[in-house]
């Protein structure tokens, strides 16, 4: 029986906590604001009550995700995939969705949409992260693994099922095209800062008069994001800038205890603050309270092609970003709009931050150039244009 809620029903599927992914939140908000009826299949923590969201029906699967080995990832994925298969097909019979948007990872979420596709639903795959590169970044000798070959197979099948594909940056698009996929159906929808949270109202100023110089780290605490590289740089920075502080926003964590231990070993406890329990709505004010942001990613298969959204958040709020010189980042910014350092080199990272502190003119020039870059980005209308075309 078909629902009469809307003539534009859309289903979104994601192996994500229902409230934590800014990209999904932005897309759902844009759809609801433009009259689409949105259903959302996702995860929630086992201890949480059933979630709610304005204008959206949420079907959440209680799960307690833990980072671990390959087998654990596959078990969690398979359990959620079974839930998705049942819910997707039952909901499709009731609502006859014109469009289904599965978020990748994992790729086999897309394969759960085969039956609705046969009966006329369009599939818009949001390839938020490419599983092959993420797998290679996490596990050594990944290319020789059976699981890597399985992921590659699921990726090929998922591309075949998708009518259109959107991905957040040029590096990801290049990787898919290099693997032989049709460039004509792969579109870039940038991970721009959420306009309902990140307002372009920050004042441009350099450093407080009290001598403090706060550097912000706001990424997940995983090894490839290089927080330990930044911590190793702190003793060198403090020698030249006694008022230097590193503020770390604790989110997803698998490498936190190692980083805390490293702070203790280097005697940096007074210069490094780990801020836990920070809601995303508070991040803009925290960025404004800092002098600069840092993205100390290591060089690996994933970070080589990734463009971190944090760079755009710092740029919008008029704070310079110190980032590794990697191809995925260089697709969008250059030395006029960020401060580059050699990936993994804590001494070079320290010298670049010290140089930024010594050069207020350079600080201001980078801030203005980066702000101009982020203001040119547009994601909402291109996304809605693709959705409207598929729904027609």
Secondary structure, DSSP 8 states (H G I E B T S, - for coil): ----S-SSEEEEEEEEETTT-HHHHHHHHHHHHTT-EEEEEEEE-TTS----BTTEEEEEEE-------HHHHHHHHHHHHHHHHHHHHHHHHHH--SEEEEEESSTHHHHTTHHHHHTT-EEEEEESS-HHHHHHHHSTTGGGSHHHHHHHHHHHHHHHH-SEEEESSHHHHHHHHHTT--GGGEEE------TTT--S--------TTS-EEEEE-S-B-GGG-HHHHHHHHHHHHHH-TTEEEEEE--SBSSHHHHHHHHHHTT-TTTEEEE-S--GGGHHHHHHTSSEEEE----STTTTT---HHHHHHHHTT-EEEEE--HHHHTT--TTTSEEE-TT-HHHHHHHHHHHHH-HHHHHHHHHHHHHHHHT---HHHHHHHHHHHH-
